[in-house]
Amino acid sequence: MWFLSWIVIGLIMGAIARAVLPGRAGGGWFISLIVGVLGAIVGGFIGRAFGANPNQHFWSLSTWFWAFVGSLVVLFLWGLVAGRRRT
């Protein structure tokens, strides 16, 4: 069940991360939402690596924080890959 919540949170965090890093990644909103889902999952793993428990429950501040961090990381990396491909 936690995987479904990471998908929902990732969709929201992808949109927020895109607003924070607007020019970093190409591909439009659809790619940003996919990157947000991947980022939320990555954020869960990063949070666990730092000893946090990001999978407490859907409305946990820790869950949303690590999803946001993961989304920023993945969106930044996507911007590097997509930018390199265009040049």
C-alpha angles and dihedrals in degrees: 000000000000089000091062091050090051089054093052092044090046092056090054094042092048089059092046093046090050089054091050094046101029101162100034101089135036126213103078131247097317092060090045091055092049089047088049092056091048089045092053090053091046089047089056091055092045090050091051090049089056091050097256125130103229093170097066097119139313097271096043114126089221091057093052094042094054091044089054093048092048092047091052091049094049093043090050091050091046089053090053093049095043092045092051091049093054096053 
